[in-house]
Every structure is written in structure tokens, then in C-alpha cells.
Amino acid sequence: MLQITSVAVGGSWFHDQVRGLAELGNDVCAVLPREGPLADRLREVPGVRVEIIPFGVPHRMGQLPGLAAGHWRLLRFVRDYKPDVIHSHLIIAKLVARMVSFAYRPALVVSQVPGLVHLRIAPFRILERLSLRRDDLVIGSCRAIAHRYQAMGARSVAVSYYGCDVHRFDPATSPDAFRREFGLTDDTPAVGMVAYMYPSKLREFRQVGVKGHEVLIDAVPLIIRQHPGARFFVIGDELVGDGEYRRELERRAARLGVADRIRFTGFRSDISAVMAGLDVLVNPSMEESACYAVVEALLMRKGVVATDVGGLPDTVQHGRTGLLVPPADPPALAQAVNALLADPAARLRMACRGRELALRRFDIDETVSQVNELYHQALASRGRRRLLRREAPA
């Protein structure tokens, strides 16, 4: 099978799924548009072949010849490789996969959708609708995404979450390493946000970015009125860009007079230690799927406040595993965070239920097995349809 994505950095969700499919005994080839940390990690997975084939959308006219050559190369690769399954992730990879799938028509064409931001961009939205029927199967990474694609007319739709190694997160991990690093006492409330920073030129995200960092910053003055000792952590950095978006967020905190309360830590690889040191994780995203960071926080039995958008309600069940608030609403976010900080017992009860949910729903072994079964069901169904067509009377 071919697994195609258009990212070279990050992509843990892609890496974990590819690795899991290979461990089930599948012959897996991962296609990426360029070298990077993701390709390096995939090369360490036994049984996974990695191909770097430049593809994408040109940003300048000078890129056209190179990308056209890359698309032609990918088309020939598909023709020669003859995959049973072509499974793509993210909008650019999906559009390209649908195009090159014509090089080997017997392949099952599958797209998995990690988010819906691309549908806010007119060219991508139009191309998605025009080419969607080429997919034999669309896998939504949460229920909201699956419902959206069903309404758009996808031929077959299923839900499968991007899983992770749930056993890597031990709620008994000591908080001391993280808290001592930042000089926090045992009774200092610690609130964090773990997310890449996504600057955007889209009209919907000009005031508040995709991940909603601005909402957390604006909520900080409201939180410290009730919890004056609280400290806040923004973990993660710009996935792409020159750092200007992060600097603007830091300036926003300074204008509100809370720069000394918020630590911008940049990228951290020790997420278990980070989560262990927090009391509450917030996800104020404007657009989101089920969200790895929220799943990780629940696995670590942490209080969670998230916006009621996309796939976040699939993980944060309001009042049961965490609290949900409207998007772009700093007062609502502050009120929810204050409620969890003020009631540690209720916070722990929700967190315990959240861990049970995450263990069931996001275990990578279970989600990969589900994807593998979806392949077999779709291939068998298509085989039955072809047999019926051959047996139909002339």
C-alpha cells in the first residue's frame, strides 16, 4: 500500500499509523514531498519503504516545471508499484493521489481527513468537491469530519481516529522535573497549551489563529483575578514561518501586562514530563480534529478545557471528561479553567474518566486494526460489485 502525506515535519499521527500497518504485515511505502524529520523517523521503522517525490501546489511560476516533473514521477511510480491501496492524508496529498491513481485503476483510493481548514480556501474547496468521487473511501478522523464529507457526497464514509501509543503516557509520572525547571511550588496552579503555532492569512483566522493562542492569552488576566498565583505555559512553536507570529503573541501578552505570567517554551520533546507538571491543559482551537495534545492530557489524567468545535467533543465530553467552551470566547475559557483549578477533586474525576475513554478510543493498535479492516471491507465490496456486473445479463 501507498501512504501519502504532504508534510515533512511533525506528522506523528502519520508515522504511528504507517508503523502500525507495517507491523500488521502489510507492505507499506510512505511517499513524502521532501526530506525532513518525518522521513528520518519512518526510515527507522522495519518494513517501511520511504520515497521522496516532490509534489504539491506551486507558489511561484518557477516551481511549475519541478512540480510537474514530480507529479509525473509519482504517476509512473504508482503504475510500477501497483498498490492495492493508495491512502492519502491532507488536502494537497489527497488531490495529487486522486490524480495519480489513474495510473493503476485497480487500487483502492482512500483519503483520511485530519481537519477541515482546507474547505475554507475556495480553490481547495472546489477541487475537493470536483475530485471527491474518485475516492472509494473517505475516513474522517472524527465524527464531525465524517458527517461533513457524507453531506458533500462522498461515496463511502467511515470514522477512524488517528491513534497513538497510549501506554507511553503514565499518569504516575512525577511532575517535579517540569515544575522545578520553571520554579513552581507544589501549590502553584499550572495551565498549559500544547500546539504548533499556525499563522494564517484566511479571513476567519486573522484575529484569532487556527489554534486559538490569542484566546488563551486574553483569558490569562481573567484567570489570575481568581487564581493570582497561576502560571501559564505555551508549548510549541511555528511549524512554518519566520517566527513573527510567535513574536506577535508575545507582544500581545506584554500589552495585557501578563508577559511575566506566560512562558513560551518553544518545541518540547518531553511531552509526558510537560503534561505531568500541568494541572490543566487548554485547547482553544478554532478548527480541530480529535487532537493529540488533548488525548495525551487525558491519558495523563489532567483537567482539560477545549472549544466545542470539530472533533474535540469526541474526546472532551462536557462535564464528564473535561469542559467545553465556545470558540473565540476568553471569558468562557477563563471561567472553565477557574472552575477546574478551584475543584481539584472534580478535576480528577473527569480526568480519570477521560483516561478510560482515551485508552479505548485512541489505542494505536485498535485504530490501525480498524483502518486495515476498512481496507479489506472496501476491497471485498468492490470485488462483489465487479462480480455482479460481470454476471448481469446483457
N, C-alpha and C positions, 0 to 999 in steps of 0.2 A: 504494500500500500504506500501511497504518497501522502505525506503530511506536509502541507504548505502553509507558511506564515510569512508576513511581510515585516516582521521585527527582527532585529539583531541584538537588541539589548533588553534585559528583563525577560518576559515570556516564561516565567516559571510554570504557569498553567499549561503551556505548550510542551515544555520539556517533560513535565511529570506525566502527561498523557502519552507522549511518544514513548517514553521509557516503559510505561505500563503496558502498552500494546506490544512492544517488543518482548517483554517478559512473558506475555501470553503465548509466545511462539510465532508471532506474525513477522513477516519480512517487511521491515519498515525503512523507508527512505524519507528523510526530512529535507525539504527544499527551502532555503533561505535566500534572500536577495543579496546579502553581503556578509562578510566575515564579522565576527564580534563575539562577545562573551557567551551568547546563546549557542552559537555554533561550537565553541570550545567545550561547553558543558555536554552537548549532545554527542560529541565525538568520544566522550568518556563512557557512553552507555553501550554495553555489549549488544551486538546485533543491529545497531542503528547505523545506516549509511547517511552521510551528510553531503548534500550537493549545494554548492553556492552558484546560483544562476541569477544574474541581475534582472529584476523585473520591477515594474512599478508604474507610477504616473509621472511624466516629465514635468519638472518645474521651470525648465528653460528649454528653448528650442534646441540648444546644443546637446541636450540629453537624448533627443529623439533617436538618433542612429544607434546609440549604445543600448537603449532600452528595447528598440525594435529587434536588435540582434539577440538580446537576452530572451525575449519572448519567443523568437524563432528557435533558439537553442532549447528552451523549455518544451516547446511543442515537439521537437524531434526526440527529446529525452522521454517524454510520455509515450510517444509512438514506439520507441525501442524497449522501454521498461515494461510496458503492457501491465499496468497495475490493475488489481481487482477493485481497488478503492482509491479515489482521489478526494482527500479530505482537506479542506482549506479553512483558514481562520483569519479574521479581519477583512475589511472590505476590499482592499487592493488585491490581496491574495485570492479572495473569492472571485472577483471579476476576471482575473488572469486565469485561474483554474478552470472556470467555465469555458473560457475561450480555448485553452489548450486541450481540454478534454475531448474535443472533436478529433484529435489525433488518434484516440483509441476509444471508440464508442462503447465497447463492452464494459468499460469501467463504471462503477457506481460513483456518482458525483454527489458529494456530501459537503455541506458548509456548516460550520459551527459559529454561532454569533455571540461574541463576548460582550457586546454593548450596542447601543442604538444611536450614538452620536453621529455616525455617518449619514443617517437618514435626515439629519438637519442640514446637510450640504446638498444643494439642488442637483449638481451633476452626478454625485454618487447615488442620490435617491432615485434619480431617473434611470441610471444604468442598472441599479439593483432591481428595480421593478421590471425592466426590459429583459434582463437575463435570468430572473429568478426561476423560471420554469425549466431551466437547464438542470437545476438541482433535482436529484432523485429524493434527497432527504435534507431537511434543514433541522439542525439541532440547536434549540435555544438554550443558553446557559442559565436561564431562569424562566419562571413561568410567564413573566411579563413579556419577555422577548419572544417566546414561543407563540403566545397569543397574538402578538403584533404581526408575526410572519404568517400565521394562519389567516389573519384578516387580509393580508396582502396577496393571498392566493397561492402560497407555496403548495406544491403537490403533496408533500408529506412532511409532518412536523412532529418532533419529539422534544422532550426536556431531558437534558443531562448536565449536571453541574460539573464545572472544572474542579476536580478533586485535588487533594494534597496528601502528604504523609501525615495523617492526623496523630500518629503516635510519636511524632517528633516534638510535639508540644506537651510538656509535662507541667501541670498546674502547681506541682510541688517545687518548681524551680525557685531558687532564692532570689528575692528582689534586691539583695544587698549590692551586687555589682553595679547595677544601673543607678540606684539611689545614692550610693556613695560617690560615684563618678560626678554627680551633679549636686552633691552636698545636701541631699534631702534627709530629713529626720524621719523616723518611723511614722510619725503622725502628720507629715506634710502631705496634703492631697496632691496627687499627680494625675494630670489629664493629658492624654496624647492623641495625636493624629498620625497615622502611618499611611503615606500615599505619595506617589510621584506627583510633581507639580506640572500641570498641563496648561500653559498659556494658550489662549485661543483667540482668533480673530472673528469667530462666529458671533453674530449679534447677541444671541442668547447668553453667551458666556463672557461678554466684555466687562460687565460689572462684577460678576462672580464667576470664577473659573470652574472648569468641569468638576473638580474635586471639592470645591467649596471652601478652600483655605480661608478666604476672606470672611466667611460666616463664623468660623471658629475665632478668628482674631477679633471680630466685632463683638463676640459674645464674652470675651475674657473680662472686660470691665464689669459686666453684669454678674459674672460668676464670683468675682472677688469681693463684691459687696456682701455676699453671704458667706464666702469662704476666703477671707483675706489672706490666708497663708498658702493658697493653692498655687501650684506651679504648672506650666504648660509646655508641651514638647511637640514640635513639628518635625517628624522623622521622614526623611526622603528629600529628594532634590528634583530639579528639572530633568525629565527624561531626554528632552531635546531642548536646544536653546542656548543662549549665551549667559544665562544667569540673571537677566534683567527682571524676569518675573519674580524670582525669589527676592531680589533686592527691593522690588516694589512691595512685596508682602512685609518685609522687614520695616520698610518706611511706614507702612500702614500701622504696624504695631507701635512705632515710635510716635506717630501723630496721635494715637489714642492714649499715649502715656503708659503703655504696658510692655515696652520693649524689654524691661528688666525682668518681666514675668515669663516671657516666652523664649525658649531655646530652640533655635533652628539647628538641628543636629546634622543635617545632610544625610546622605545614604548610610544605613547601618545594616551590616550583615548578621548581627546578633539579635535577630528579632525576638527570639524566645526570652533573652535577658531583658530586652526593652519592655516586652509585654509584662514580664514578671514584676517590673518596677512601677508599672502604672496601676492606678485604681480604676480609671475609666478611659475607654477608647471612644473617640467620636469619629463618625464618618458623615460629614455634612455635604456629601456629593449632590450635584445637580442631575447627574445621569450616572447610573451604576448598574452592574450586574449583581451577582451574589457577594462578591468582594472577598478576596483572600484575607485582607487585614482583619475584617470583622470575624471571619471564620477562625482565624488564629487567636483573636482575643477571646472568643467564646471557648475555644479549646483550653485556654489558659485560665478560664473561669474569671474573666474580667467583666465589669459593668460596661455596657455598650449603649451609646446613643447614636442613632443613624437617621437619615432622612427617609421619608416614606416615598421612595422612588424606585423604579426598576425592580431589581431582584433583591434589594435589601430586606423587604418584608419576608422573603423566603428564609432568611437567617434570623433577623431580629423580629420576633413576634411580640408585638407591643404588650407590655405588662407581664409577659411570660419569660422571654429570654433577653429582653432589653427594652429600650424605649424608642419610639419613632416620633419624629417631629416633621413639620412641613419644611420643604426646601427653602433656602434663602431667608431664614427667619431666625436671626441671632437671639432675640428674646426667648423664643421657644426652645432653642438649643440650650441656652443658659439655664432655663427653668428645669429642663430634664437632667442636665448634668448636676445641678444643685440638689435635685431630688435624690439622685443616686449617691452623691457624696454624703448627704445627710442621713442616709439609712443604709449602713453597711450590711445589715442582716438581709434586707430586701434585695440589695445588690447581689449578694452572694447566692440567694435562692434563684434569682433569674440566671445568674452566671452558670450555676450547676445544671439547670435545665438547658441552657444554651450549649454547654459542652456535650450533653447527651444527644442533642439534635445534630451538632456538628459531626460527632463520631458516626452517626447513622448516615447522614446525607452527603458528607464530603470525603469519606474514606476513598483514597485514590484507587485502591483495589476494586472497590464496588463501582465507582464511576467508570473506570476503564472497562470492566467487565460489561457494564451496561452499553457502552459505546460499541464494543466488539459484538455484542448480541444484536444491536441495532443494524450493524453491517450485515450480519447473517440473515436477519429477518428481511431486510430490504432486498438483498440479493436473491433470496428464495422467492419472495413475492414477485420480483421482476421475472424470474425464471418461469414461474407459473403463468404469468401473463403471456409470455412468449409462446409457451406450450399451447395455451388456449387459442392464440392467434393462428398457430400452425394447424391446429385441429379443427378450426372453424370451417364450415362448408363454404365452398366458393360461391 
